[in-house]
């Protein structure tokens, strides 16, 4: 009976510690996902800005060609 109690207590403690690690890992994963989404947004904004400048440059070249 004692052996069973020791095994049960050991499994309970192991399970409790595993849950804590999982929560910590999930929090770190969520933080990493937020950072990736922020970088994606910055890249999208930079891409849109670059497209706008390319369009302006193309219009300027077309205007020069018409002269």
PDB file of N, CA, C and O in Angstrom:
ATOM      1  N   UNK A   1       0.823  -1.198   0.000  1.00  0.00           N
ATOM      2  CA  UNK A   1       0.000   0.000   0.000  1.00  0.00           C
ATOM      3  C   UNK A   1       0.868   1.263   0.000  1.00  0.00           C
ATOM      4  O   UNK A   1       0.539   2.253  -0.654  1.00  0.00           O
ATOM      5  N   UNK A   2       1.974   1.213   0.739  1.00  0.00           N
ATOM      6  CA  UNK A   2       2.857   2.375   0.783  1.00  0.00           C
ATOM      7  C   UNK A   2       3.452   2.665  -0.590  1.00  0.00           C
ATOM      8  O   UNK A   2       3.551   3.821  -1.001  1.00  0.00           O
ATOM      9  N   UNK A   3       3.838   1.626  -1.281  1.00  0.00           N
ATOM     10  CA  UNK A   3       4.423   1.804  -2.606  1.00  0.00           C
ATOM     11  C   UNK A   3       3.428   2.482  -3.528  1.00  0.00           C
ATOM     12  O   UNK A   3       3.779   3.392  -4.279  1.00  0.00           O
ATOM     13  N   UNK A   4       2.188   2.034  -3.464  1.00  0.00           N
ATOM     14  CA  UNK A   4       1.139   2.638  -4.286  1.00  0.00           C
ATOM     15  C   UNK A   4       0.971   4.115  -3.939  1.00  0.00           C
ATOM     16  O   UNK A   4       0.817   4.945  -4.835  1.00  0.00           O
ATOM     17  N   UNK A   5       0.998   4.446  -2.666  1.00  0.00           N
ATOM     18  CA  UNK A   5       0.860   5.842  -2.237  1.00  0.00           C
ATOM     19  C   UNK A   5       2.021   6.687  -2.751  1.00  0.00           C
ATOM     20  O   UNK A   5       1.815   7.802  -3.230  1.00  0.00           O
ATOM     21  N   UNK A   6       3.249   6.156  -2.652  1.00  0.00           N
ATOM     22  CA  UNK A   6       4.408   6.895  -3.141  1.00  0.00           C
ATOM     23  C   UNK A   6       4.327   7.117  -4.651  1.00  0.00           C
ATOM     24  O   UNK A   6       4.624   8.204  -5.149  1.00  0.00           O
ATOM     25  N   UNK A   7       3.926   6.082  -5.361  1.00  0.00           N
ATOM     26  CA  UNK A   7       3.807   6.197  -6.812  1.00  0.00           C
ATOM     27  C   UNK A   7       2.727   7.211  -7.160  1.00  0.00           C
ATOM     28  O   UNK A   7       2.917   8.035  -8.055  1.00  0.00           O
ATOM     29  N   UNK A   8       1.600   7.160  -6.464  1.00  0.00           N
ATOM     30  CA  UNK A   8       0.502   8.090  -6.721  1.00  0.00           C
ATOM     31  C   UNK A   8       0.936   9.530  -6.454  1.00  0.00           C
ATOM     32  O   UNK A   8       0.655  10.422  -7.254  1.00  0.00           O
ATOM     33  N   UNK A   9       1.614   9.755  -5.346  1.00  0.00           N
ATOM     34  CA  UNK A   9       2.080  11.103  -5.004  1.00  0.00           C
ATOM     35  C   UNK A   9       3.097  11.588  -6.040  1.00  0.00           C
ATOM     36  O   UNK A   9       3.055  12.745  -6.460  1.00  0.00           O
ATOM     37  N   UNK A  10       4.001  10.709  -6.445  1.00  0.00           N
ATOM     38  CA  UNK A  10       5.004  11.088  -7.439  1.00  0.00           C
ATOM     39  C   UNK A  10       4.336  11.454  -8.760  1.00  0.00           C
ATOM     40  O   UNK A  10       4.704  12.451  -9.381  1.00  0.00           O
ATOM     41  N   UNK A  11       3.363  10.665  -9.193  1.00  0.00           N
ATOM     42  CA  UNK A  11       2.651  10.963 -10.435  1.00  0.00           C
ATOM     43  C   UNK A  11       1.866  12.264 -10.328  1.00  0.00           C
ATOM     44  O   UNK A  11       1.810  13.039 -11.282  1.00  0.00           O
ATOM     45  N   UNK A  12       1.262  12.503  -9.171  1.00  0.00           N
ATOM     46  CA  UNK A  12       0.501  13.730  -8.965  1.00  0.00           C
ATOM     47  C   UNK A  12       1.419  14.951  -9.054  1.00  0.00           C
ATOM     48  O   UNK A  12       1.083  15.935  -9.712  1.00  0.00           O
ATOM     49  N   UNK A  13       2.566  14.887  -8.398  1.00  0.00           N
ATOM     50  CA  UNK A  13       3.515  16.001  -8.443  1.00  0.00           C
ATOM     51  C   UNK A  13       4.065  16.200  -9.852  1.00  0.00           C
ATOM     52  O   UNK A  13       4.203  17.332 -10.315  1.00  0.00           O
ATOM     53  N   UNK A  14       4.375  15.110 -10.524  1.00  0.00           N
ATOM     54  CA  UNK A  14       4.873  15.201 -11.895  1.00  0.00           C
ATOM     55  C   UNK A  14       3.829  15.837 -12.799  1.00  0.00           C
ATOM     56  O   UNK A  14       4.158  16.684 -13.630  1.00  0.00           O
ATOM     57  N   UNK A  15       2.573  15.434 -12.643  1.00  0.00           N
ATOM     58  CA  UNK A  15       1.488  16.007 -13.442  1.00  0.00           C
ATOM     59  C   UNK A  15       1.301  17.483 -13.157  1.00  0.00           C
ATOM     60  O   UNK A  15       1.071  18.267 -14.078  1.00  0.00           O
ATOM     61  N   UNK A  16       1.393  17.870 -11.908  1.00  0.00           N
ATOM     62  CA  UNK A  16       1.239  19.279 -11.539  1.00  0.00           C
ATOM     63  C   UNK A  16       2.346  20.130 -12.152  1.00  0.00           C
ATOM     64  O   UNK A  16       2.085  21.213 -12.676  1.00  0.00           O
ATOM     65  N   UNK A  17       3.569  19.642 -12.087  1.00  0.00           N
ATOM     66  CA  UNK A  17       4.687  20.385 -12.657  1.00  0.00           C
ATOM     67  C   UNK A  17       4.587  20.450 -14.173  1.00  0.00           C
ATOM     68  O   UNK A  17       4.954  21.458 -14.778  1.00  0.00           O
ATOM     69  N   UNK A  18       4.102  19.400 -14.781  1.00  0.00           N
ATOM     70  CA  UNK A  18       3.947  19.394 -16.235  1.00  0.00           C
ATOM     71  C   UNK A  18       2.929  20.431 -16.669  1.00  0.00           C
ATOM     72  O   UNK A  18       3.119  21.092 -17.689  1.00  0.00           O
ATOM     73  N   UNK A  19       1.858  20.584 -15.918  1.00  0.00           N
ATOM     74  CA  UNK A  19       0.838  21.579 -16.258  1.00  0.00           C
ATOM     75  C   UNK A  19       1.417  22.989 -16.176  1.00  0.00           C
ATOM     76  O   UNK A  19       1.107  23.832 -17.019  1.00  0.00           O
ATOM     77  N   UNK A  20       2.233  23.249 -15.196  1.00  0.00           N
ATOM     78  CA  UNK A  20       2.844  24.572 -15.069  1.00  0.00           C
ATOM     79  C   UNK A  20       3.735  24.862 -16.264  1.00  0.00           C
ATOM     80  O   UNK A  20       3.709  25.957 -16.825  1.00  0.00           O
ATOM     81  N   UNK A  21       4.516  23.876 -16.641  1.00  0.00           N
ATOM     82  CA  UNK A  21       5.398  24.057 -17.793  1.00  0.00           C
ATOM     83  C   UNK A  21       4.590  24.311 -19.053  1.00  0.00           C
ATOM     84  O   UNK A  21       4.982  25.121 -19.893  1.00  0.00           O
ATOM     85  N   UNK A  22       3.467  23.625 -19.188  1.00  0.00           N
ATOM     86  CA  UNK A  22       2.623  23.800 -20.364  1.00  0.00           C
ATOM     87  C   UNK A  22       2.064  25.214 -20.401  1.00  0.00           C
ATOM     88  O   UNK A  22       2.049  25.845 -21.457  1.00  0.00           O
ATOM     89  N   UNK A  23       1.608  25.714 -19.270  1.00  0.00           N
ATOM     90  CA  UNK A  23       1.063  27.074 -19.227  1.00  0.00           C
ATOM     91  C   UNK A  23       2.141  28.092 -19.568  1.00  0.00           C
ATOM     92  O   UNK A  23       1.887  29.054 -20.293  1.00  0.00           O
ATOM     93  N   UNK A  24       3.336  27.883 -19.048  1.00  0.00           N
ATOM     94  CA  UNK A  24       4.440  28.798 -19.328  1.00  0.00           C
ATOM     95  C   UNK A  24       4.794  28.746 -20.814  1.00  0.00           C
ATOM     96  O   UNK A  24       5.039  29.779 -21.438  1.00  0.00           O
ATOM     97  N   UNK A  25       4.819  27.550 -21.369  1.00  0.00           N
ATOM     98  CA  UNK A  25       5.136  27.399 -22.791  1.00  0.00           C
ATOM     99  C   UNK A  25       4.061  28.045 -23.655  1.00  0.00           C
ATOM    100  O   UNK A  25       4.369  28.675 -24.666  1.00  0.00           O
ATOM    101  N   UNK A  26       2.801  27.891 -23.260  1.00  0.00           N
ATOM    102  CA  UNK A  26       1.708  28.509 -24.009  1.00  0.00           C
ATOM    103  C   UNK A  26       1.815  30.030 -23.969  1.00  0.00           C
ATOM    104  O   UNK A  26       1.567  30.694 -24.975  1.00  0.00           O
ATOM    105  N   UNK A  27       2.179  30.583 -22.823  1.00  0.00           N
ATOM    106  CA  UNK A  27       2.335  32.032 -22.705  1.00  0.00           C
ATOM    107  C   UNK A  27       3.477  32.520 -23.601  1.00  0.00           C
ATOM    108  O   UNK A  27       3.352  33.546 -24.268  1.00  0.00           O
ATOM    109  N   UNK A  28       4.580  31.786 -23.612  1.00  0.00           N
ATOM    110  CA  UNK A  28       5.706  32.158 -24.467  1.00  0.00           C
ATOM    111  C   UNK A  28       5.325  32.051 -25.941  1.00  0.00           C
ATOM    112  O   UNK A  28       5.715  32.890 -26.753  1.00  0.00           O
ATOM    113  N   UNK A  29       4.559  31.013 -26.279  1.00  0.00           N
ATOM    114  CA  UNK A  29       4.122  30.826 -27.659  1.00  0.00           C
ATOM    115  C   UNK A  29       3.204  31.963 -28.084  1.00  0.00           C
ATOM    116  O   UNK A  29       3.316  32.471 -29.200  1.00  0.00           O
ATOM    117  N   UNK A  30       2.307  32.360 -27.208  1.00  0.00           N
ATOM    118  CA  UNK A  30       1.381  33.465 -27.511  1.00  0.00           C
ATOM    119  C   UNK A  30       2.157  34.761 -27.732  1.00  0.00           C
ATOM    120  O   UNK A  30       1.841  35.533 -28.638  1.00  0.00           O
ATOM    121  N   UNK A  31       3.163  34.994 -26.909  1.00  0.00           N
ATOM    122  CA  UNK A  31       3.993  36.193 -27.056  1.00  0.00           C
ATOM    123  C   UNK A  31       4.735  36.170 -28.392  1.00  0.00           C
ATOM    124  O   UNK A  31       4.822  37.190 -29.075  1.00  0.00           O
ATOM    125  N   UNK A  32       5.266  35.012 -28.758  1.00  0.00           N
ATOM    126  CA  UNK A  32       5.979  34.886 -30.031  1.00  0.00           C
ATOM    127  C   UNK A  32       5.034  35.115 -31.205  1.00  0.00           C
ATOM    128  O   UNK A  32       5.408  35.754 -32.189  1.00  0.00           O
ATOM    129  N   UNK A  33       3.815  34.599 -31.106  1.00  0.00           N
ATOM    130  CA  UNK A  33       2.831  34.787 -32.172  1.00  0.00           C
ATOM    131  C   UNK A  33       2.494  36.262 -32.325  1.00  0.00           C
ATOM    132  O   UNK A  33       2.386  36.760 -33.445  1.00  0.00           O
ATOM    133  N   UNK A  34       2.329  36.958 -31.219  1.00  0.00           N
ATOM    134  CA  UNK A  34       2.038  38.394 -31.270  1.00  0.00           C
ATOM    135  C   UNK A  34       3.182  39.156 -31.941  1.00  0.00           C
ATOM    136  O   UNK A  34       2.943  40.070 -32.731  1.00  0.00           O
ATOM    137  N   UNK A  35       4.420  38.780 -31.628  1.00  0.00           N
ATOM    138  CA  UNK A  35       5.568  39.442 -32.242  1.00  0.00           C
ATOM    139  C   UNK A  35       5.608  39.184 -33.748  1.00  0.00           C
ATOM    140  O   UNK A  35       5.910  40.086 -34.530  1.00  0.00           O
ATOM    141  N   UNK A  36       5.305  37.958 -34.145  1.00  0.00           N
ATOM    142  CA  UNK A  36       5.296  37.626 -35.574  1.00  0.00           C
ATOM    143  C   UNK A  36       4.209  38.412 -36.291  1.00  0.00           C
ATOM    144  O   UNK A  36       4.431  38.924 -37.388  1.00  0.00           O
ATOM    145  N   UNK A  37       3.030  38.511 -35.675  1.00  0.00           N
ATOM    146  CA  UNK A  37       1.942  39.270 -36.286  1.00  0.00           C
ATOM    147  C   UNK A  37       2.304  40.745 -36.417  1.00  0.00           C
ATOM    148  O   UNK A  37       1.951  41.386 -37.407  1.00  0.00           O
ATOM    149  N   UNK A  38       3.003  41.283 -35.427  1.00  0.00           N
ATOM    150  CA  UNK A  38       3.432  42.681 -35.479  1.00  0.00           C
ATOM    151  C   UNK A  38       4.418  42.896 -36.627  1.00  0.00           C
ATOM    152  O   UNK A  38       4.324  43.885 -37.353  1.00  0.00           O
ATOM    153  N   UNK A  39       5.357  41.972 -36.787  1.00  0.00           N
ATOM    154  CA  UNK A  39       6.324  42.072 -37.880  1.00  0.00           C
ATOM    155  C   UNK A  39       5.613  41.950 -39.223  1.00  0.00           C
ATOM    156  O   UNK A  39       5.938  42.676 -40.163  1.00  0.00           O
ATOM    157  N   UNK A  40       4.644  41.037 -39.323  1.00  0.00           N
ATOM    158  CA  UNK A  40       3.884  40.895 -40.569  1.00  0.00           C
ATOM    159  C   UNK A  40       3.163  42.193 -40.922  1.00  0.00           C
ATOM    160  O   UNK A  40       3.116  42.586 -42.088  1.00  0.00           O
ATOM    161  N   UNK A  41       2.604  42.852 -39.916  1.00  0.00           N
ATOM    162  CA  UNK A  41       1.905  44.111 -40.150  1.00  0.00           C
ATOM    163  C   UNK A  41       2.888  45.177 -40.640  1.00  0.00           C
ATOM    164  O   UNK A  41       2.577  45.928 -41.564  1.00  0.00           O
ATOM    165  N   UNK A  42       4.061  45.246 -40.031  1.00  0.00           N
ATOM    166  CA  UNK A  42       5.065  46.216 -40.454  1.00  0.00           C
ATOM    167  C   UNK A  42       5.526  45.945 -41.883  1.00  0.00           C
ATOM    168  O   UNK A  42       5.731  46.879 -42.659  1.00  0.00           O
ATOM    169  N   UNK A  43       5.687  44.678 -42.228  1.00  0.00           N
ATOM    170  CA  UNK A  43       6.093  44.324 -43.590  1.00  0.00           C
ATOM    171  C   UNK A  43       5.006  44.717 -44.577  1.00  0.00           C
ATOM    172  O   UNK A  43       5.300  45.234 -45.655  1.00  0.00           O
ATOM    173  N   UNK A  44       3.756  44.475 -44.216  1.00  0.00           N
ATOM    174  CA  UNK A  44       2.635  44.836 -45.089  1.00  0.00           C
ATOM    175  C   UNK A  44       2.585  46.348 -45.313  1.00  0.00           C
ATOM    176  O   UNK A  44       2.374  46.806 -46.436  1.00  0.00           O
ATOM    177  N   UNK A  45       2.779  47.119 -44.244  1.00  0.00           N
ATOM    178  CA  UNK A  45       2.780  48.579 -44.367  1.00  0.00           C
ATOM    179  C   UNK A  45       3.934  49.048 -45.256  1.00  0.00           C
ATOM    180  O   UNK A  45       3.755  49.927 -46.099  1.00  0.00           O
ATOM    181  N   UNK A  46       5.107  48.464 -45.067  1.00  0.00           N
ATOM    182  CA  UNK A  46       6.266  48.839 -45.884  1.00  0.00           C
ATOM    183  C   UNK A  46       6.030  48.478 -47.347  1.00  0.00           C
ATOM    184  O   UNK A  46       6.413  49.225 -48.247  1.00  0.00           O
ATOM    185  N   UNK A  47       5.404  47.343 -47.576  1.00  0.00           N
ATOM    186  CA  UNK A  47       5.111  46.916 -48.946  1.00  0.00           C
ATOM    187  C   UNK A  47       4.132  47.868 -49.622  1.00  0.00           C
ATOM    188  O   UNK A  47       4.308  48.224 -50.787  1.00  0.00           O
ATOM    189  N   UNK A  48       3.105  48.276 -48.890  1.00  0.00           N
ATOM    190  CA  UNK A  48       2.132  49.220 -49.446  1.00  0.00           C
ATOM    191  C   UNK A  48       2.790  50.567 -49.751  1.00  0.00           C
ATOM    192  O   UNK A  48       2.516  51.180 -50.783  1.00  0.00           O
ATOM    193  N   UNK A  49       3.656  51.018 -48.850  1.00  0.00           N
ATOM    194  CA  UNK A  49       4.368  52.283 -49.058  1.00  0.00           C
ATOM    195  C   UNK A  49       5.282  52.189 -50.278  1.00  0.00           C
ATOM    196  O   UNK A  49       5.361  53.126 -51.072  1.00  0.00           O
ATOM    197  N   UNK A  50       5.964  51.068 -50.425  1.00  0.00           N
ATOM    198  CA  UNK A  50       6.844  50.862 -51.573  1.00  0.00           C
ATOM    199  C   UNK A  50       6.046  50.835 -52.873  1.00  0.00           C
ATOM    200  O   UNK A  50       6.477  51.402 -53.877  1.00  0.00           O
ATOM    201  N   UNK A  51       4.894  50.182 -52.861  1.00  0.00           N
ATOM    202  CA  UNK A  51       4.038  50.156 -54.053  1.00  0.00           C
ATOM    203  C   UNK A  51       3.582  51.564 -54.435  1.00  0.00           C
ATOM    204  O   UNK A  51       3.548  51.916 -55.614  1.00  0.00           O
ATOM    205  N   UNK A  52       3.231  52.364 -53.427  1.00  0.00           N
ATOM    206  CA  UNK A  52       2.789  53.734 -53.698  1.00  0.00           C
ATOM    207  C   UNK A  52       3.924  54.552 -54.309  1.00  0.00           C
ATOM    208  O   UNK A  52       3.703  55.301 -55.260  1.00  0.00           O
ATOM    209  N   UNK A  53       5.139  54.417 -53.771  1.00  0.00           N
ATOM    210  CA  UNK A  53       6.282  55.156 -54.314  1.00  0.00           C
ATOM    211  C   UNK A  53       6.624  54.677 -55.720  1.00  0.00           C
ATOM    212  O   UNK A  53       7.009  55.480 -56.570  1.00  0.00           O
ATOM    213  N   UNK A  54       6.490  53.386 -55.971  1.00  0.00           N
ATOM    214  CA  UNK A  54       6.758  52.860 -57.313  1.00  0.00           C
ATOM    215  C   UNK A  54       5.747  53.417 -58.307  1.00  0.00           C
ATOM    216  O   UNK A  54       6.094  53.738 -59.443  1.00  0.00           O
ATOM    217  N   UNK A  55       4.505  53.528 -57.875  1.00  0.00           N
ATOM    218  CA  UNK A  55       3.474  54.079 -58.755  1.00  0.00           C
ATOM    219  C   UNK A  55       3.769  55.551 -59.058  1.00  0.00           C
ATOM    220  O   UNK A  55       3.626  55.993 -60.198  1.00  0.00           O
ATOM    221  N   UNK A  56       4.183  56.309 -58.033  1.00  0.00           N
ATOM    222  CA  UNK A  56       4.538  57.713 -58.240  1.00  0.00           C
ATOM    223  C   UNK A  56       5.706  57.836 -59.219  1.00  0.00           C
ATOM    224  O   UNK A  56       5.694  58.696 -60.100  1.00  0.00           O
ATOM    225  N   UNK A  57       6.704  56.984 -59.066  1.00  0.00           N
ATOM    226  CA  UNK A  57       7.869  57.026 -59.954  1.00  0.00           C
ATOM    227  C   UNK A  57       7.462  56.673 -61.381  1.00  0.00           C
ATOM    228  O   UNK A  57       7.942  57.282 -62.337  1.00  0.00           O
ATOM    229  N   UNK A  58       6.582  55.695 -61.522  1.00  0.00           N
ATOM    230  CA  UNK A  58       6.116  55.309 -62.852  1.00  0.00           C
ATOM    231  C   UNK A  58       5.346  56.449 -63.511  1.00  0.00           C
ATOM    232  O   UNK A  58       5.507  56.705 -64.704  1.00  0.00           O
ATOM    233  N   UNK A  59       4.511  57.131 -62.733  1.00  0.00           N
ATOM    234  CA  UNK A  59       3.762  58.271 -63.267  1.00  0.00           C
ATOM    235  C   UNK A  59       4.711  59.393 -63.684  1.00  0.00           C
ATOM    236  O   UNK A  59       4.500  60.039 -64.710  1.00  0.00           O
ATOM    237  N   UNK A  60       5.749  59.623 -62.895  1.00  0.00           N
ATOM    238  CA  UNK A  60       6.725  60.660 -63.233  1.00  0.00           C
ATOM    239  C   UNK A  60       7.464  60.301 -64.520  1.00  0.00           C
ATOM    240  O   UNK A  60       7.716  61.170 -65.354  1.00  0.00           O
ATOM    241  N   UNK A  61       7.806  59.039 -64.683  1.00  0.00           N
ATOM    242  CA  UNK A  61       8.469  58.609 -65.916  1.00  0.00           C
ATOM    243  C   UNK A  61       7.548  58.752 -67.120  1.00  0.00           C
ATOM    244  O   UNK A  61       7.993  59.159 -68.194  1.00  0.00           O
ATOM    245  N   UNK A  62       6.293  58.429 -66.956  1.00  0.00           N
ATOM    246  CA  UNK A  62       5.324  58.573 -68.050  1.00  0.00           C
ATOM    247  C   UNK A  62       5.197  60.044 -68.441  1.00  0.00           C
ATOM    248  O   UNK A  62       5.082  60.378 -69.621  1.00  0.00           O
ATOM    249  N   UNK A  63       5.220  60.921 -67.429  1.00  0.00           N
ATOM    250  CA  UNK A  63       5.124  62.360 -67.684  1.00  0.00           C
ATOM    251  C   UNK A  63       6.358  62.846 -68.437  1.00  0.00           C
ATOM    252  O   UNK A  63       6.247  63.665 -69.350  1.00  0.00           O
ATOM    253  N   UNK A  64       7.530  62.345 -68.059  1.00  0.00           N
ATOM    254  CA  UNK A  64       8.757  62.717 -68.761  1.00  0.00           C
ATOM    255  C   UNK A  64       8.755  62.186 -70.195  1.00  0.00           C
ATOM    256  O   UNK A  64       9.248  62.854 -71.105  1.00  0.00           O
ATOM    257  N   UNK A  65       8.213  61.008 -70.397  1.00  0.00           N
ATOM    258  CA  UNK A  65       8.140  60.447 -71.752  1.00  0.00           C
ATOM    259  C   UNK A  65       7.232  61.269 -72.654  1.00  0.00           C
ATOM    260  O   UNK A  65       7.459  61.352 -73.861  1.00  0.00           O
ATOM    261  N   UNK A  66       6.218  61.870 -72.076  1.00  0.00           N
ATOM    262  CA  UNK A  66       5.275  62.636 -72.888  1.00  0.00           C
ATOM    263  C   UNK A  66       5.821  64.006 -73.281  1.00  0.00           C
ATOM    264  O   UNK A  66       5.244  64.681 -74.133  1.00  0.00           O
ATOM    265  N   UNK A  67       6.920  64.418 -72.671  1.00  0.00           N
ATOM    266  CA  UNK A  67       7.492  65.738 -72.988  1.00  0.00           C
ATOM    267  C   UNK A  67       8.183  65.715 -74.305  1.00  0.00           C
ATOM    268  O   UNK A  67       8.723  66.733 -74.737  1.00  0.00           O
TER     269      UNK A  67
END
